[in-house]
Amino acid sequence: MRYLMLIYGNEAQWNSLTPDQLAALIDEVDAFNAALDESGELLGADGLVPRARAVRMGQDGPVVTDGPYLEVKEFVGSYFVVDVDDDARAVEIARSYPGLRYGGNVELWPLLSRR
């Protein structure tokens, strides 16, 4: 089963990390990704540039707006996609994500099969 794992963070919390804490977290995430890559479970991972936009249908057709909205405290900062044997393994991976210790959240989305 393939899962999209969305990594949410709080900008105030991330900005409160010291340079050493941030460097340590980046090293931990790199090791986390390397272990999943080595196991063959990681299909891809990327950080997101903070320039999200939304397209919604308005009265006169599609409307593009900036996002996320200013009142949002958490934002999607990165994602990774895994291919695992079952839901329990997906949850295990999400629970081991290093950023959780710094106030991050992981949202799991099962992906529809391409087949």
VOZA-805480 format. One record per residue: residue in three letters; y, z, x of N, C-alpha, C in turn. Coordinates in Angstrom, 3 decimals. Layout:
BEGIN
+------+----------+----------+----------+----------+----------+----------+----------+----------+----------+
| code |     n.yy |     n.zz |     n.xx |    ca.yy |    ca.zz |    ca.xx |     c.yy |     c.zz |     c.xx |
+------+----------+----------+----------+----------+----------+----------+----------+----------+----------+
|  ALA |        Y |        Z |        X |        Y |        Z |        X |        Y |        Z |        X |
...
+------+----------+----------+----------+----------+----------+----------+----------+----------+----------+
END
This chain:
BEGIN
+------+----------+----------+----------+----------+----------+----------+----------+----------+----------+
| code |     n.yy |     n.zz |     n.xx |    ca.yy |    ca.zz |    ca.xx |     c.yy |     c.zz |     c.xx |
+------+----------+----------+----------+----------+----------+----------+----------+----------+----------+
|  MET |   -1.175 |    0.000 |    0.838 |    0.000 |    0.000 |    0.000 |    1.243 |    0.000 |    0.886 |
|  ARG |    2.197 |   -0.806 |    0.487 |    3.457 |   -0.851 |    1.227 |    4.494 |    0.019 |    0.523 |
|  TYR |    5.302 |    0.693 |    1.336 |    6.356 |    1.571 |    0.816 |    7.660 |    1.298 |    1.547 |
|  LEU |    8.737 |    1.262 |    0.776 |   10.080 |    1.256 |    1.329 |   10.528 |    2.708 |    1.386 |
|  MET |   10.933 |    3.159 |    2.554 |   11.422 |    4.517 |    2.739 |   12.928 |    4.426 |    2.997 |
|  LEU |   13.725 |    4.893 |    2.042 |   15.174 |    4.895 |    2.196 |   15.600 |    6.230 |    2.779 |
|  ILE |   16.385 |    6.184 |    3.839 |   16.843 |    7.387 |    4.513 |   18.278 |    7.664 |    4.072 |
|  TYR |   18.448 |    8.787 |    3.388 |   19.768 |    9.202 |    2.918 |   20.322 |   10.264 |    3.839 |
|  GLY |   21.624 |   10.232 |    4.021 |   22.283 |   11.252 |    4.824 |   23.609 |   11.632 |    4.224 |
|  ASN |   24.157 |   12.702 |    4.736 |   25.457 |   13.188 |    4.319 |   26.365 |   13.042 |    5.530 |
|  GLU |   27.410 |   12.248 |    5.401 |   28.266 |   11.937 |    6.543 |   28.851 |   13.191 |    7.191 |
|  ALA |   29.236 |   14.169 |    6.388 |   29.796 |   15.404 |    6.949 |   28.757 |   16.115 |    7.808 |
|  GLN |   27.511 |   16.143 |    7.353 |   26.462 |   16.795 |    8.135 |   26.174 |   16.038 |    9.425 |
|  TRP |   26.071 |   14.714 |    9.340 |   25.800 |   13.931 |   10.543 |   26.945 |   14.077 |   11.540 |
|  ASN |   28.186 |   14.073 |   11.033 |   29.339 |   14.183 |   11.926 |   29.480 |   15.574 |   12.538 |
|  SER |   28.794 |   16.563 |   11.969 |   28.873 |   17.924 |   12.512 |   27.918 |   18.135 |   13.697 |
|  LEU |   27.028 |   17.181 |   13.937 |   26.104 |   17.311 |   15.065 |   26.857 |   17.147 |   16.382 |
|  THR |   26.480 |   17.939 |   17.355 |   27.050 |   17.764 |   18.692 |   26.477 |   16.483 |   19.293 |
|  PRO |   27.117 |   15.937 |   20.311 |   26.551 |   14.742 |   20.958 |   25.115 |   14.966 |   21.447 |
|  ASP |   24.822 |   16.156 |   21.958 |   23.458 |   16.447 |   22.418 |   22.475 |   16.484 |   21.251 |
|  GLN |   22.884 |   17.083 |   20.124 |   22.005 |   17.127 |   18.946 |   21.754 |   15.719 |   18.414 |
|  LEU |   22.799 |   14.908 |   18.378 |   22.655 |   13.533 |   17.888 |   21.736 |   12.737 |   18.803 |
|  ALA |   21.911 |   12.877 |   20.106 |   21.046 |   12.166 |   21.060 |   19.596 |   12.612 |   20.903 |
|  ALA |   19.375 |   13.903 |   20.701 |   18.015 |   14.421 |   20.515 |   17.405 |   13.863 |   19.231 |
|  LEU |   18.197 |   13.817 |   18.162 |   17.694 |   13.272 |   16.899 |   17.335 |   11.802 |   17.048 |
|  ILE |   18.182 |   11.043 |   17.704 |   17.898 |    9.617 |   17.917 |   16.607 |    9.455 |   18.712 |
|  ASP |   16.421 |   10.273 |   19.736 |   15.171 |   10.221 |   20.508 |   13.966 |   10.540 |   19.638 |
|  GLU |   14.104 |   11.534 |   18.756 |   12.995 |   11.903 |   17.864 |   12.682 |   10.786 |   16.882 |
|  VAL |   13.709 |   10.154 |   16.343 |   13.483 |    9.048 |   15.401 |   12.849 |    7.867 |   16.127 |
|  ASP |   13.292 |    7.589 |   17.347 |   12.675 |    6.510 |   18.133 |   11.189 |    6.799 |   18.373 |
|  ALA |   10.852 |    8.048 |   18.693 |    9.448 |    8.427 |   18.908 |    8.655 |    8.340 |   17.606 |
|  PHE |    9.265 |    8.751 |   16.498 |    8.662 |    8.665 |   15.164 |    8.324 |    7.201 |   14.854 |
|  ASN |    9.301 |    6.303 |   15.063 |    9.086 |    4.880 |   14.803 |    8.028 |    4.298 |   15.746 |
|  ALA |    8.061 |    4.702 |   17.007 |    7.083 |    4.194 |   17.981 |    5.662 |    4.606 |   17.595 |
|  ALA |    5.484 |    5.840 |   17.118 |    4.154 |    6.301 |   16.699 |    3.657 |    5.506 |   15.502 |
|  LEU |    4.541 |    5.232 |   14.540 |    4.140 |    4.437 |   13.370 |    3.851 |    2.992 |   13.769 |
|  ASP |    4.623 |    2.475 |   14.724 |    4.389 |    1.116 |   15.210 |    3.033 |    1.035 |   15.909 |
|  GLU |    2.759 |    2.035 |   16.738 |    1.481 |    2.060 |   17.468 |    0.292 |    2.172 |   16.522 |
|  SER |    0.453 |    2.905 |   15.422 |   -0.641 |    3.052 |   14.454 |   -0.821 |    1.803 |   13.597 |
|  GLY |    0.144 |    0.871 |   13.681 |    0.080 |   -0.346 |   12.877 |    0.635 |   -0.171 |   11.471 |
|  GLU |    1.207 |    0.995 |   11.178 |    1.709 |    1.264 |    9.825 |    3.160 |    0.823 |    9.626 |
|  LEU |    3.935 |    0.699 |   10.691 |    5.347 |    0.343 |   10.572 |    5.499 |   -1.168 |   10.470 |
|  LEU |    6.115 |   -1.626 |    9.397 |    6.362 |   -3.054 |    9.218 |    7.774 |   -3.436 |    9.622 |
|  GLY |    8.692 |   -2.478 |    9.603 |   10.072 |   -2.748 |    9.989 |   10.934 |   -1.524 |    9.771 |
|  ALA |   12.036 |   -1.442 |   10.518 |   12.981 |   -0.347 |   10.389 |   14.335 |   -0.814 |   10.898 |
|  ASP |   15.379 |   -0.471 |   10.177 |   16.737 |   -0.829 |   10.581 |   17.721 |    0.194 |   10.058 |
|  GLY |   18.802 |    0.373 |   10.795 |   19.944 |    1.128 |   10.300 |   20.805 |    0.190 |    9.472 |
|  LEU |   21.630 |    0.753 |    8.618 |   22.488 |   -0.052 |    7.762 |   23.947 |    0.118 |    8.178 |
|  VAL |   24.684 |   -0.982 |    8.178 |   26.112 |   -0.949 |    8.478 |   26.828 |   -0.407 |    7.244 |
|  PRO |   27.749 |    0.545 |    7.417 |   28.390 |    1.164 |    6.245 |   29.404 |    0.253 |    5.560 |
|  ARG |   28.915 |   -0.821 |    4.964 |   29.758 |   -1.754 |    4.216 |   28.993 |   -2.243 |    2.997 |
|  ALA |   28.484 |   -1.320 |    2.200 |   27.701 |   -1.693 |    1.022 |   28.602 |   -2.289 |   -0.058 |
|  ARG |   28.044 |   -3.212 |   -0.812 |   28.712 |   -3.791 |   -1.971 |   27.706 |   -3.887 |   -3.096 |
|  ALA |   28.203 |   -3.888 |   -4.293 |   27.343 |   -4.018 |   -5.469 |   27.785 |   -5.234 |   -6.273 |
|  VAL |   26.823 |   -5.938 |   -6.836 |   27.123 |   -7.069 |   -7.717 |   26.589 |   -6.705 |   -9.094 |
|  ARG |   27.497 |   -6.678 |  -10.062 |   27.134 |   -6.344 |  -11.440 |   27.681 |   -7.417 |  -12.373 |
|  MET |   27.053 |   -7.534 |  -13.510 |   27.518 |   -8.516 |  -14.477 |   28.694 |   -7.943 |  -15.256 |
|  GLY |   29.827 |   -8.629 |  -15.171 |   31.009 |   -8.272 |  -15.950 |   31.148 |   -9.198 |  -17.139 |
|  GLN |   32.227 |   -9.038 |  -17.882 |   32.440 |   -9.877 |  -19.073 |   32.571 |  -11.350 |  -18.716 |
|  ASP |   33.146 |  -11.625 |  -17.544 |   33.388 |  -13.012 |  -17.143 |   32.423 |  -13.506 |  -16.075 |
|  GLY |   31.324 |  -12.777 |  -15.851 |   30.353 |  -13.175 |  -14.846 |   30.161 |  -12.078 |  -13.811 |
|  PRO |   29.428 |  -12.397 |  -12.756 |   29.152 |  -11.392 |  -11.725 |   30.437 |  -10.881 |  -11.059 |
|  VAL |   30.487 |   -9.563 |  -10.841 |   31.632 |   -8.911 |  -10.204 |   31.123 |   -8.162 |   -8.978 |
|  VAL |   31.799 |   -8.345 |   -7.848 |   31.443 |   -7.661 |   -6.607 |   32.394 |   -6.482 |   -6.427 |
|  THR |   31.817 |   -5.301 |   -6.190 |   32.621 |   -4.109 |   -5.936 |   32.166 |   -3.461 |   -4.644 |
|  ASP |   33.067 |   -2.706 |   -4.041 |   32.704 |   -1.935 |   -2.858 |   31.829 |   -0.771 |   -3.271 |
|  GLY |   31.009 |   -0.327 |   -2.379 |   30.164 |    0.824 |   -2.635 |   29.726 |    1.385 |   -1.302 |
|  PRO |   29.130 |    2.509 |   -1.227 |   28.973 |    3.396 |   -2.374 |   30.320 |    3.960 |   -2.804 |
|  TYR |   30.358 |    4.515 |   -3.977 |   31.599 |    5.040 |   -4.505 |   32.076 |    6.221 |   -3.677 |
|  LEU |   33.368 |    6.438 |   -3.642 |   33.964 |    7.480 |   -2.810 |   33.440 |    8.873 |   -3.117 |
|  GLU |   33.081 |    9.135 |   -4.379 |   32.622 |   10.474 |   -4.729 |   31.175 |   10.743 |   -4.310 |
|  VAL |   30.497 |    9.726 |   -3.822 |   29.119 |    9.903 |   -3.383 |   29.107 |   10.667 |   -2.066 |
|  LYS |   28.338 |   11.744 |   -2.008 |   28.249 |   12.542 |   -0.789 |   27.115 |   12.051 |    0.120 |
|  GLU |   26.077 |   11.501 |   -0.465 |   24.960 |   10.983 |    0.319 |   24.965 |    9.470 |    0.249 |
|  PHE |   24.520 |    8.850 |    1.318 |   24.483 |    7.402 |    1.381 |   23.194 |    6.968 |    2.062 |
|  VAL |   22.788 |    5.737 |    1.806 |   21.622 |    5.181 |    2.495 |   22.097 |    4.722 |    3.861 |
|  GLY |   21.523 |    5.307 |    4.915 |   21.944 |    4.974 |    6.268 |   20.962 |    4.087 |    7.005 |
|  SER |   19.697 |    4.112 |    6.571 |   18.685 |    3.278 |    7.198 |   17.464 |    3.210 |    6.287 |
|  TYR |   16.507 |    2.430 |    6.719 |   15.269 |    2.309 |    5.949 |   14.143 |    1.959 |    6.906 |
|  PHE |   12.936 |    2.193 |    6.436 |   11.780 |    1.641 |    7.123 |   10.732 |    1.293 |    6.083 |
|  VAL |    9.866 |    0.375 |    6.437 |    8.800 |   -0.076 |    5.547 |    7.483 |    0.195 |    6.249 |
|  VAL |    6.569 |    0.821 |    5.522 |    5.250 |    1.116 |    6.080 |    4.169 |    0.496 |    5.202 |
|  ASP |    3.038 |    0.281 |    5.798 |    1.848 |   -0.176 |    5.091 |    0.772 |    0.854 |    5.376 |
|  VAL |    0.411 |    1.625 |    4.358 |   -0.493 |    2.758 |    4.534 |   -1.665 |    2.651 |    3.555 |
|  ASP |   -2.688 |    3.484 |    3.781 |   -3.882 |    3.436 |    2.948 |   -3.666 |    3.977 |    1.537 |
|  ASP |   -2.786 |    4.990 |    1.411 |   -2.619 |    5.596 |    0.091 |   -1.297 |    6.349 |    0.002 |
|  ASP |   -1.004 |    6.828 |   -1.198 |    0.233 |    7.545 |   -1.472 |    0.342 |    8.825 |   -0.647 |
|  ALA |   -0.768 |    9.491 |   -0.442 |   -0.747 |   10.741 |    0.323 |   -0.250 |   10.492 |    1.746 |
|  ARG |   -0.658 |    9.389 |    2.353 |   -0.196 |    9.082 |    3.710 |    1.299 |    8.765 |    3.694 |
|  ALA |    1.773 |    8.053 |    2.685 |    3.203 |    7.747 |    2.589 |    4.021 |    9.033 |    2.503 |
|  VAL |    3.560 |    9.983 |    1.707 |    4.254 |   11.266 |    1.576 |    4.210 |   12.029 |    2.897 |
|  GLU |    3.075 |   11.986 |    3.567 |    2.943 |   12.661 |    4.864 |    3.952 |   12.103 |    5.870 |
|  ILE |    4.095 |   10.797 |    5.897 |    5.060 |   10.167 |    6.805 |    6.479 |   10.593 |    6.435 |
|  ALA |    6.812 |   10.529 |    5.162 |    8.160 |   10.912 |    4.718 |    8.466 |   12.367 |    5.074 |
|  ARG |    7.498 |   13.239 |    4.896 |    7.703 |   14.663 |    5.194 |    7.884 |   14.916 |    6.689 |
|  SER |    7.414 |   14.006 |    7.530 |    7.530 |   14.205 |    8.976 |    8.772 |   13.539 |    9.568 |
|  TYR |    9.607 |   12.930 |    8.743 |   10.794 |   12.245 |    9.256 |   11.739 |   13.257 |    9.907 |
|  PRO |   12.122 |   13.046 |   11.181 |   12.918 |   14.039 |   11.910 |   14.269 |   14.369 |   11.274 |
|  GLY |   14.893 |   13.432 |   10.620 |   16.217 |   13.666 |   10.048 |   16.246 |   14.670 |    8.911 |
|  LEU |   15.087 |   15.010 |    8.359 |   15.053 |   16.000 |    7.273 |   15.637 |   17.335 |    7.723 |
|  ARG |   15.431 |   17.680 |    8.983 |   15.936 |   18.957 |    9.494 |   17.458 |   19.000 |    9.555 |
|  TYR |   18.103 |   17.845 |    9.467 |   19.554 |   17.775 |    9.553 |   20.178 |   17.409 |    8.208 |
|  GLY |   19.484 |   17.708 |    7.128 |   20.028 |   17.464 |    5.799 |   19.762 |   16.084 |    5.244 |
|  GLY |   18.995 |   15.275 |    5.946 |   18.670 |   13.950 |    5.434 |   17.607 |   14.022 |    4.344 |
|  ASN |   17.467 |   12.959 |    3.614 |   16.456 |   12.840 |    2.563 |   15.740 |   11.508 |    2.723 |
|  VAL |   14.485 |   11.469 |    2.311 |   13.721 |   10.229 |    2.328 |   13.279 |    9.938 |    0.896 |
|  GLU |   13.575 |    8.748 |    0.447 |   13.171 |    8.311 |   -0.886 |   12.065 |    7.275 |   -0.712 |
|  LEU |   10.930 |    7.470 |   -1.379 |    9.783 |    6.575 |   -1.249 |    9.730 |    5.622 |   -2.441 |
|  TRP |    9.617 |    4.357 |   -2.147 |    9.497 |    3.334 |   -3.183 |    8.256 |    2.491 |   -2.918 |
|  PRO |    7.216 |    2.602 |   -3.756 |    6.085 |    1.683 |   -3.603 |    6.559 |    0.250 |   -3.846 |
|  LEU |    6.097 |   -0.674 |   -3.031 |    6.493 |   -2.066 |   -3.180 |    5.419 |   -2.834 |   -3.936 |
|  LEU |    5.849 |   -3.750 |   -4.753 |    4.900 |   -4.609 |   -5.468 |    4.149 |   -5.459 |   -4.467 |
|  SER |    2.917 |   -5.717 |   -4.748 |    2.100 |   -6.535 |   -3.860 |    2.573 |   -7.966 |   -3.885 |
|  ARG |    2.557 |   -8.590 |   -2.725 |    2.922 |  -10.026 |   -2.630 |    1.774 |  -10.896 |   -3.088 |
|  ARG |    0.611 |  -10.307 |   -3.232 |   -0.593 |  -11.107 |   -3.531 |   -0.842 |  -11.175 |   -5.000 |
+------+----------+----------+----------+----------+----------+----------+----------+----------+----------+
END
